[in-house]
Amino acid sequence: MAEQATGSDGDPELVASFFTLSGAGFGEPPRHGFERRCEAAAAAGFSGLGLHVDDLARTRASGLDVAGMRALLDGAGLRLVEIEFLGGWALEPVAADDVVAGVEAVAAGLGGRHVTAGEFRPGDLEPEAAAARLAELAGRLGERGLLVALEAFPWSALPDVGAAVDLLRRAGAANAGLMVDVWHFFNGGAGLDALDDLPGAGVAAVQLNDGPRVHADFLQQARAARRLPGHGELDVVGLVRAVQATGFAGPWCVEVNTPEFRALPVEVAAKTAAEAARTVLDAARG
């Protein structure tokens, strides 16, 4: 089993994904600004943050420039880890230059470890063409030192881990690997053996959460029932152990967003999310 990546206090390195502390639903502007998210994440013991690419412009428009954002991260002892979301490339030959340029702007100003990528829309994927576009995007983002974490969504043209792994194998990009989001992994029908012999960067990133087993209305359920890790029906501990067996040791992103959770004060949301993640990771280590 891989040794855990740890923060300065020796605990597993935790990252608050953007939607965990946004206080808003998917596709909605964040209710909590960047400064409050930094303060809450640091107080809860997170060592990193996620940022949606659209939030850079929103934050700058609020009067906080990139230098100010970087100073807030540094002052809180945080680093930017996850950049959300690279879409618009899998189903058609769209260069998605505006999205890629946005990701590059975030990385140039604030750093970053990985970029989440995938396809939200349903449709018939042409594997070779999609793989070629993924390889091109990974090459461009690799110049920024970024991993591309490919995520499958059960309602989409890339519906499960098997389809994502096939695309990664066809793309052959060393810096592109699988995003293991607990909710999407299990509700897309994957078993733990789906992580055997992964191509490219292997498990590029992990998003911890939980929820019910669902068999329909996947999009609606994903946006309303993505619960705290350990607070649902999914085998989060077993998946963490399987991920560790591939050599992945962190950082561990936490992505939770239910109507009840996003209504919490941001400080409470950060503390609750960090405690739930640590409980799951401790159980996996035990």
N, C-alpha and C positions, 0 to 999 in steps of 0.2 A: 504494500500500500504506500502511496506517495506521502511524503512528509508534508504537513500543512504549511502553506504560506501564511505567515503570521504578521500581525501588526507590531508596533513598538512595545506593546505590553505582553506579547507572547500569545495573545488570542488569535484565532483564525481571522484572516483579513476579510472584513465585510465591506460591501459596497451597497449604498442605497441607490437602486435604479431610479431613473427619473420619475416614473409614475408612482413610486412608493411614497414620495414626499411632495408630489405636485399638489395634492389636495383637490384634484380634479379628475374627471373621467378622460378616457382616451379620446383624442381629438379636440379636447377643450384646453384653453389656456390655463396655466397653473394658477391656483389660488394663492400659493405661497411663493414669494419671490426668492431669488437666488441666495440672498444674504441669509434669510431665515432658514432655508434648507441647509446651508453650510453650518450654521450655528446648531441646528437641531441634530444633524448627522454627527457632528463632532461630539456633542454632549452625550449622545447615545453610544459612542465608541466605534462608529464607522470610521474606516480609514480612507474611503473613497466615495465618489459620487458618480451618478450618471447624468447626462444632459441630452435632451432632445435637440436635434439640430436647429429646429425652429425657435428654440428658447434663447439662442444667442442673440438674435435680432430683437426679440422682445425685451431681453435684459438690457441691451444697449439702449433701446428706446426709452427705458425707464430712467436712464441717466447713469447707469453703471457700465463703464467701458470695460474692454477686455483686460486691461491692466488692473483695474479695480477688482474684477472677478478673480484674477490670478492672485491678487493680494489677499482676498478673502479665503481662498483655498489654502494658501500658504499659512496664513495666520491661524487657521483652524486645524492645521496639521493634516489636511486632506489632499488627495490627488484626484484628478479627473480620470476615470477608468473606462466608462462605457459611453459611447455615442450612439444615439438612436435616431433615425432608422433609415436604412438604405433600401428603398423599394423602387418600383417602376422600371425594372430591367428584365424580369424573368419571362414575361409573356410576349414581349415585343421588342424590337430593336430600338429601344429608347436609351439614349446615352445617359439620361438622368444627370446631365451636367450640373444643373442647379443644385441638386441634392448632394452630389459628390463634392462640388465646390463648397457647399455649406459644411460638410464633414471636414474638408481640408481646412476651412477657416477655423473651426473649433479646435482641431488638432494643432494648427499653427500657433494659436493663441494660448491654449490651455493644456495641450498634451492629449493623452488618451492611450488606452491599451487596445481596445477592440471596438468595432463597429457592428451593431446588429444589422442583419440583412435578411430579406425574404420577400415573399409575395403575398399580399393581403387578398388579392382578387382571386375568384374562381376562374377556371378556364383550362384549356388543354395546353400543357407545357410541351414545347419541342426541346427535348433534352440536350441535344448537341448545341443548338443555337444558344440556349440559356446558359449552358456550361461555358461556352466561349465568352459570353458577356460577363459571367461571374469571374472568369480568369482575368479578363481585361480590367475589371474594377478592382480585383484583389491586387493586381500588379500596380495600379495607380496608387491605391491606399497603402500598399507595402512601402512605397517610397516615403511615406510619413511614419513608418514604423508601426503601422496598425495591423492587427489581426482582423479578419472578417469572420464573424460568427453567424453562420447560416441557420435560420430558425424556420421550422415547419409549423404551419397553422392548419388545424383539421378542416377548416372550411375553404381552404385556398387551393390554388393550382399546385402548391407544394405541401401536400396534406399530412405527411408523416415523416418520421425519422428516416425510414428506408428511402423515400424519394430524395430527401436532402443528402443523404450519404451517397446515393448514386450520382447526384449532380456534382458533389464535391470530388468524387473519383474521376468523373469525366473532365472536370475543370483542371485538375492536377496542380492547383496553386498551393504552394507550401505554407502560405500565411492565411489560408482559408480553412476553417474547420466548423464543427458542429456547435450550435448553441443548444444546450440542454436546459430547456425551461420545463420544470416539473409538470405543470398543468398540461402544456401542449404535448409533452413526451407521452404521458400515460393516456390522455384523452385522444391522442392520435393513434392509439393502439399499439404502441411500442412495448416490448419487453426488455429486460435488462441486457439480454444478449445482443440487442441492437447496437451496443457500444463496442462489440468485438471488432478488432481489425479496422479501425477508422482510417480514412485517407487524410492527406494534407496535414493540417495542424491538429488533427484528432479532436478532442473536446477543446474548443477554443474558449468557451465561456459557459457559465452556469447561472441560471436565475432560479432562486429558491422561492417556492410558494406551495400552495396546496389547494385542495378543493374537492368537489364531488366527482365521481365518475359520471360522465354525461355521454349521451348517444345521439343527441340532436341539438339544434340551436347553438352550435358551438361558439359562434361569434358573440352572441348575446351572453352566453354563460361565461365566456372568457373575460368579458368586461364587467361582469357583475358578481362572479363567484370565484375570483382568484384570491384565495385566502392566505393567511399567515402559514408559513411552513409548520407542519405538525398539527394543524387545526382543520384537517380534512380527511378524506378517505384514501389518499394516495400514499404509496410507499416511498415517502421522501427519504427516509433513512437508508432504505435499500438502494435507492438510486444514487444517493451520495456515495455510498460504498462502492457501487459499480463504477461511478465516475472516477473515484480515487484509484481504482484498480487499473484505469487506463493511463495513470501517471499524472492526472490533473490534481493540483494541490491548492488551488485558489488563484485569484481572489474569488469570493463567493458573493455574487450579486443577489439582492433580495428584491423581488418585484411582486408587490401586493397591491391590489386596487379593487376594493368592493365599495358600494355606496356608504356603508357604515364606517369603513376604515378611512376613506378620504374625507369624511366629515370630522375626523378627530383633529384636535390641535396638532400642528406639525411636530411639536416636541414629543407629544404622546405617541404619535404614529412612528416616529424614529425609534423611540425607546422600545415600544412593543415589537416592532419588526426586528430589531437587533436581538432582543431577548429570545424571540422565537427561533431565529436562525441559529443562535448559539446553542440552544437546547437540542436542535436537530443535529448539529455538527458534533456536539458532545456525545449524543447517542450513537452516532455513526462511528465514533472513535472508540466507544466502549466495548 
